[in-house]
Amino acid sequence: QVQLVESGGGLVQPGGSLTLSCAASGIIFSRYVMGWYRQAPGKLREVVATITSGGSTNYVDSVKGRFTISKDTAKNTEYLLMNHLKPDATAFYCCDARTSTRYYWGQGTQVTVSA
């Protein structure tokens, strides 16, 4: 059974930092493109960052230089370090894992950036 379990969300003040984690089980982690997407009320879902099996990363322009996606293959876990958070980062964040034939996602975690 495939499971992706996120943790690390919460309430943070503008300018603060959070690190999200996504623990994967039931997949051969190293074969998947891992990523994070977010959905805010009234907005379209947005892919925030991705990391390939080879470690190449990609970010949406709005988070470049502030967010860092990484993974620990030995722990089957990916991370999203979010620095200098802004209120517009408030959203529900989910991790996902995909190959050309498989797609899985987690239940998500809420991130709220507010004073």
DRENVEXNU-314775 format. One record per residue: x, y, z of N, C-alpha, C in turn; chain; residue number from 1. Coordinates in Angstrom, 2 decimals. Example, Ala and Ser with C-alpha at 12.3 -4.5 7.8 and 13.67 -1.06 7.14 Angstrom:
<nodes>
{{13.19 -5.69 7.80} {12.30 -4.50 7.80} {13.20 -3.30 7.80} 'A' 1}
{{12.85 -2.25 7.08} {13.67 -1.06 7.14} {12.90 0.03 7.87} 'A' 2}
</nodes>
This chain:
<nodes>
{{0.86 -1.19 0.00} {0.00 0.00 0.00} {0.89 1.24 0.00} 'A' 1}
{{0.61 2.14 -0.92} {1.40 3.37 -1.03} {0.86 4.41 -0.06} 'A' 2}
{{1.76 5.02 0.67} {1.38 6.11 1.55} {2.38 7.25 1.45} 'A' 3}
{{1.87 8.45 1.37} {2.67 9.67 1.48} {2.09 10.46 2.64} 'A' 4}
{{2.91 10.71 3.65} {2.43 11.36 4.86} {3.22 12.64 5.09} 'A' 5}
{{2.50 13.75 5.04} {3.14 15.05 5.24} {3.10 15.44 6.72} 'A' 6}
{{4.07 16.25 7.09} {4.10 16.83 8.43} {4.86 18.14 8.37} 'A' 7}
{{4.71 18.94 9.42} {5.50 20.16 9.52} {4.75 21.44 9.25} 'A' 8}
{{3.49 21.34 8.87} {2.74 22.56 8.63} {2.39 23.26 9.93} 'A' 9}
{{1.81 24.45 9.80} {1.41 25.17 10.99} {1.27 26.65 10.72} 'A' 10}
{{1.23 27.39 11.81} {1.10 28.84 11.75} {2.46 29.48 11.93} 'A' 11}
{{2.80 30.39 11.07} {4.09 31.07 11.17} {3.90 32.54 10.81} 'A' 12}
{{4.70 33.38 11.41} {4.62 34.81 11.12} {5.29 35.13 9.79} 'A' 13}
{{4.87 36.18 9.13} {5.56 36.59 7.90} {7.05 36.78 8.15} 'A' 14}
{{7.82 36.29 7.21} {9.27 36.33 7.36} {9.85 35.11 8.02} 'A' 15}
{{9.00 34.27 8.57} {9.45 33.08 9.27} {9.73 31.92 8.34} 'A' 16}
{{10.05 30.79 8.93} {10.41 29.59 8.17} {9.64 28.38 8.66} 'A' 17}
{{9.45 27.45 7.76} {8.87 26.15 8.08} {9.53 25.11 7.20} 'A' 18}
{{9.63 23.90 7.71} {10.09 22.79 6.89} {9.00 21.73 6.87} 'A' 19}
{{8.54 21.42 5.68} {7.58 20.34 5.49} {8.33 19.05 5.17} 'A' 20}
{{7.79 17.95 5.67} {8.35 16.63 5.37} {7.28 15.76 4.75} 'A' 21}
{{7.72 14.83 3.93} {6.80 13.88 3.31} {7.47 12.52 3.35} 'A' 22}
{{6.93 11.65 4.18} {7.46 10.30 4.31} {6.69 9.37 3.40} 'A' 23}
{{7.42 8.68 2.54} {6.80 7.79 1.56} {7.04 6.34 1.93} 'A' 24}
{{6.04 5.52 1.69} {6.18 4.08 1.87} {5.41 3.38 0.76} 'A' 25}
{{5.85 2.17 0.45} {5.17 1.40 -0.57} {5.60 1.70 -1.99} 'A' 26}
{{6.59 2.56 -2.15} {7.12 2.86 -3.48} {8.64 2.76 -3.45} 'A' 27}
{{9.21 2.53 -4.61} {10.66 2.61 -4.73} {10.99 4.08 -4.93} 'A' 28}
{{11.26 4.72 -3.84} {11.37 6.17 -3.76} {12.28 6.75 -4.82} 'A' 29}
{{13.40 6.11 -5.03} {14.42 6.66 -5.93} {13.97 6.71 -7.38} 'A' 30}
{{12.89 6.03 -7.72} {12.43 5.99 -9.11} {11.42 7.09 -9.43} 'A' 31}
{{11.02 7.83 -8.43} {9.93 8.77 -8.59} {10.41 10.22 -8.66} 'A' 32}
{{9.68 11.01 -9.42} {9.79 12.46 -9.32} {8.90 12.88 -8.14} 'A' 33}
{{9.52 13.52 -7.19} {8.79 13.95 -6.00} {8.49 15.44 -6.10} 'A' 34}
{{7.41 15.85 -5.49} {7.09 17.27 -5.58} {6.16 17.73 -4.48} 'A' 35}
{{5.96 19.02 -4.47} {5.02 19.67 -3.56} {4.11 20.58 -4.38} 'A' 36}
{{2.84 20.53 -4.09} {1.92 21.48 -4.67} {1.07 22.08 -3.55} 'A' 37}
{{0.42 23.16 -3.86} {-0.40 23.83 -2.84} {-1.69 24.33 -3.46} 'A' 38}
{{-2.66 24.46 -2.60} {-3.95 24.98 -3.02} {-4.46 25.93 -1.95} 'A' 39}
{{-4.72 27.16 -2.37} {-5.28 28.15 -1.47} {-6.74 28.36 -1.84} 'A' 40}
{{-7.55 28.79 -0.88} {-8.97 29.02 -1.17} {-9.15 29.99 -2.32} 'A' 41}
{{-9.97 29.60 -3.28} {-10.27 30.48 -4.40} {-9.18 30.55 -5.46} 'A' 42}
{{-8.14 29.75 -5.30} {-7.03 29.78 -6.26} {-6.84 28.39 -6.88} 'A' 43}
{{-6.21 28.39 -8.03} {-5.90 27.13 -8.69} {-4.77 26.41 -7.96} 'A' 44}
{{-4.77 25.10 -8.11} {-3.65 24.34 -7.56} {-2.36 24.76 -8.26} 'A' 45}
{{-1.29 24.83 -7.48} {-0.02 25.32 -8.00} {1.10 24.37 -7.60} 'A' 46}
{{1.87 23.96 -8.59} {3.04 23.14 -8.28} {4.13 24.06 -7.74} 'A' 47}
{{4.59 23.80 -6.55} {5.56 24.66 -5.88} {6.99 24.27 -6.26} 'A' 48}
{{7.27 22.98 -6.18} {8.64 22.52 -6.44} {8.62 21.04 -6.77} 'A' 49}
{{9.61 20.63 -7.55} {9.78 19.22 -7.87} {11.25 18.85 -7.80} 'A' 50}
{{11.49 17.57 -7.56} {12.85 17.06 -7.56} {12.84 15.70 -8.26} 'A' 51}
{{13.72 15.55 -9.22} {13.72 14.33 -10.01} {14.49 13.22 -9.28} 'A' 52}
{{14.45 12.05 -9.87} {15.19 10.93 -9.29} {16.68 11.23 -9.26} 'A' 53}
{{17.14 12.03 -10.21} {18.55 12.39 -10.24} {18.91 13.59 -9.40} 'A' 54}
{{17.91 14.22 -8.80} {18.17 15.34 -7.91} {18.01 16.72 -8.53} 'A' 55}
{{17.59 16.78 -9.77} {17.35 18.09 -10.38} {16.08 18.70 -9.80} 'A' 56}
{{16.14 19.99 -9.55} {15.03 20.67 -8.91} {14.42 21.73 -9.81} 'A' 57}
{{13.17 22.02 -9.53} {12.47 23.07 -10.26} {11.49 23.74 -9.31} 'A' 58}
{{11.33 25.06 -9.48} {10.48 25.83 -8.57} {9.58 26.77 -9.36} 'A' 59}
{{8.42 27.04 -8.79} {7.60 28.10 -9.34} {8.31 29.42 -9.06} 'A' 60}
{{8.19 30.37 -9.96} {8.96 31.61 -9.86} {8.77 32.32 -8.52} 'A' 61}
{{7.58 32.27 -7.97} {7.27 33.04 -6.77} {8.03 32.57 -5.53} 'A' 62}
{{8.62 31.37 -5.57} {9.32 30.86 -4.39} {10.82 30.68 -4.62} 'A' 63}
{{11.27 30.95 -5.82} {12.70 30.77 -6.12} {13.56 31.63 -5.20} 'A' 64}
{{14.58 31.02 -4.66} {15.47 31.71 -3.75} {15.03 31.68 -2.30} 'A' 65}
{{13.80 31.25 -2.06} {13.30 31.19 -0.68} {12.95 29.78 -0.24} 'A' 66}
{{12.51 28.96 -1.17} {12.13 27.57 -0.85} {13.19 26.63 -1.40} 'A' 67}
{{13.41 25.53 -0.69} {14.34 24.50 -1.14} {13.71 23.13 -0.99} 'A' 68}
{{13.66 22.40 -2.08} {13.17 21.03 -2.04} {14.37 20.10 -1.97} 'A' 69}
{{14.25 19.05 -1.18} {15.33 18.09 -1.07} {14.74 16.73 -0.72} 'A' 70}
{{15.59 15.73 -0.73} {15.10 14.40 -0.39} {16.22 13.59 0.24} 'A' 71}
{{15.82 12.63 1.05} {16.73 11.69 1.66} {16.26 10.30 1.22} 'A' 72}
{{16.94 9.74 0.24} {16.49 8.47 -0.33} {16.56 7.35 0.70} 'A' 73}
{{17.54 7.41 1.57} {17.68 6.37 2.59} {16.49 6.37 3.55} 'A' 74}
{{15.89 7.53 3.74} {14.74 7.64 4.64} {13.41 7.69 3.90} 'A' 75}
{{13.46 7.60 2.57} {12.24 7.71 1.76} {11.43 8.96 2.12} 'A' 76}
{{12.13 10.05 2.27} {11.49 11.28 2.72} {11.94 12.46 1.87} 'A' 77}
{{10.99 13.31 1.53} {11.34 14.55 0.86} {10.98 15.71 1.78} 'A' 78}
{{11.58 16.85 1.52} {11.42 18.01 2.38} {11.17 19.25 1.53} 'A' 79}
{{10.52 20.21 2.16} {10.40 21.53 1.56} {10.72 22.54 2.64} 'A' 80}
{{11.88 23.14 2.52} {12.29 24.20 3.43} {11.77 25.51 2.87} 'A' 81}
{{11.00 26.20 3.67} {10.38 27.45 3.23} {10.87 28.58 4.12} 'A' 82}
{{11.63 29.48 3.52} {12.16 30.65 4.23} {11.48 31.92 3.77} 'A' 83}
{{11.60 32.95 4.60} {11.05 34.26 4.26} {9.60 34.15 3.78} 'A' 84}
{{8.82 33.47 4.57} {7.45 33.20 4.17} {6.61 34.47 4.12} 'A' 85}
{{5.75 34.51 3.13} {4.85 35.64 2.93} {3.41 35.18 3.15} 'A' 86}
{{2.51 36.08 3.44} {1.10 35.68 3.63} {0.52 34.94 2.44} 'A' 87}
{{1.00 35.25 1.23} {0.44 34.58 0.06} {0.88 33.11 -0.05} 'A' 88}
{{1.73 32.67 0.85} {2.09 31.25 0.90} {1.07 30.43 1.67} 'A' 89}
{{0.11 31.11 2.29} {-0.93 30.40 3.02} {-1.71 29.50 2.07} 'A' 90}
{{-1.69 28.20 2.37} {-2.33 27.22 1.49} {-2.26 25.85 2.13} 'A' 91}
{{-2.93 24.92 1.48} {-2.83 23.52 1.86} {-1.77 22.89 0.97} 'A' 92}
{{-0.74 22.32 1.59} {0.39 21.79 0.86} {0.34 20.26 0.84} 'A' 93}
{{0.55 19.70 -0.33} {0.57 18.25 -0.49} {1.83 17.82 -1.21} 'A' 94}
{{2.33 16.67 -0.84} {3.43 16.11 -1.60} {2.88 15.09 -2.58} 'A' 95}
{{3.62 14.88 -3.66} {3.21 13.85 -4.61} {4.43 13.13 -5.16} 'A' 96}
{{4.14 12.01 -5.79} {5.19 11.17 -6.35} {4.69 10.62 -7.67} 'A' 97}
{{5.51 10.72 -8.69} {5.04 10.26 -10.00} {6.15 9.67 -10.84} 'A' 98}
{{5.71 8.72 -11.66} {6.52 8.23 -12.77} {5.65 8.41 -14.01} 'A' 99}
{{6.05 7.82 -15.11} {5.27 7.94 -16.33} {3.96 7.16 -16.25} 'A' 100}
{{3.90 6.24 -15.29} {2.70 5.39 -15.20} {2.05 5.38 -13.83} 'A' 101}
{{2.63 6.04 -12.88} {2.09 6.02 -11.51} {2.00 7.45 -10.98} 'A' 102}
{{0.99 7.69 -10.16} {0.87 9.00 -9.51} {0.23 8.80 -8.15} 'A' 103}
{{0.87 9.33 -7.12} {0.37 9.23 -5.75} {0.50 10.59 -5.07} 'A' 104}
{{-0.35 10.81 -4.11} {-0.28 12.07 -3.37} {-0.68 11.85 -1.92} 'A' 105}
{{-0.28 12.77 -1.10} {-0.57 12.66 0.32} {-1.83 13.42 0.71} 'A' 106}
{{-2.13 13.40 1.99} {-3.34 14.06 2.48} {-3.13 15.53 2.75} 'A' 107}
{{-1.89 15.95 2.82} {-1.60 17.37 2.92} {-1.47 17.90 4.32} 'A' 108}
{{-0.94 19.13 4.37} {-0.77 19.82 5.63} {-0.99 21.32 5.40} 'A' 109}
{{-1.62 21.95 6.37} {-1.95 23.37 6.23} {-0.78 24.25 6.66} 'A' 110}
{{-0.50 25.24 5.84} {0.48 26.27 6.18} {-0.24 27.61 6.19} 'A' 111}
{{-0.13 28.30 7.30} {-0.76 29.61 7.44} {0.31 30.62 7.83} 'A' 112}
{{0.42 31.66 7.02} {1.40 32.71 7.28} {0.62 33.96 7.67} 'A' 113}
{{0.73 34.32 8.92} {-0.07 35.43 9.42} {0.56 35.99 10.67} 'A' 114}
{{0.39 37.31 10.84} {0.87 37.95 12.06} {-0.14 37.77 13.19} 'A' 115}
</nodes>
